[in-house]
């Protein structure tokens, strides 16, 4: 993987954010907070299972903070939740087809913007 200088990395992040804001990002995308996007990417990029408790610990926030983010992501059908049948105290966070497509389109956007910035 090619190394980016700090200014190049920030320019890439800026271009990705701008593309999303200008509605050229993944289809039917919402305005995400960084927290929501981080939780979404954690669920899709890290090995399951994912619980609200584990996501809260991973992100250094409380369970209610994760729950609010999951409410927003669930309303968009990007993630879903269910009770853990083995331990009813746990809530399992699951991927959805729409969420997988969104993350794939986001990855394509990141690649596109990286290539536009050149070597």
N, C-alpha and C positions, 0 to 999 in steps of 0.2 A: 504494500500500500504506500502510495506517495505521501511524503511528509508535507504538511501544510505549515506555513509560518503563521504566527498568531494573527496577523492582519488578514491573511488569506482565509483562515478558519472563521474569523468574525464576518468577513465579507460573504462567505458561503452561507453562514447562518442567516445573515441579513437577507440575502437573495431568496433563500428558502422561505423565510417568514413573509417577505414581500409577495412572493408567488402565491402563497396560501391566502394572504389577505386580498390579493387582487383576483381571487377566484380562479387561479390557474393551477391550483394544487389538486389533490385528490378530489374526485367527484363527491358532491354533496357534503363537503367538509364544513364543519362548524368552526367558530372561533374557539380555539382551545386555550386554556391556561397552560403554562409549562408543566404544572403539577398533573393536570389531566393527561397531557401528552406523555409525560414520564411514566405514569401508571399504565397507560395504554401500551406503550412500548415495552415496559417490564413484562406485562402479561404475554405479549407476542414474541418477545426475544429470549426470555428466560424459561427454563424448564418448569412445567407445571408439576404439582398443583399450586395454585395461588389462593391464598386466603386473605381476607380483609386484615386480619392481625399481622400476617407476614408482610403485606404491602405497606402497612402503617410503619412497621419496624424498618423496612428497607428504605422508606422515604423520610424517616425521622419525623413523622407526624402522628397525630392521634387517629384512632379508628373512625371517629365522626368526620374527620377531614377526608379520609379515603372514601367513606360512604357517600359524601357529597359529590366527590369526583365520579364515583361509580354511578351515582344517580344520573348525572349528566351524560356519561358515556353509554349507560344502559338505555336512556331515552332515545339515543341515536342508533341503537342496536349494534354498537361496536363491541360491547362486552355484555355478558349476562351473569347472573348470580343464582346460586342454589344452596340450600342447606346441605352440609356434609351429613350423610346418612349414618356414618360411624360415630360422629361426634356432633350432635345437633347444635352445639355452641358455635361451631365454625361455619363460616360462609365461604363457599368456594366460588372463585371468580373464573369464568370460562370465556374462551374465544368464541366469536361468531363468524359466520361466512362474510357478512358485511364488514366486520372489523378486519378480517384477514385481507380482504380486497383493499380496504382503505390503507392498511400498513404497506401493502405491496405497491400501491400507487404513490405513497409517500416516499418509499425507497427509490422508485423510478424518478421522482422529482429531485431527490437529493443527488442522484447520479447525473441527471440532466444539468443541474445547476453547477455541479463540480466540473463537468466537462466544458460548460460554457466559460468558466473562469480560466480554463486552460491549464497547461502544465506549470 
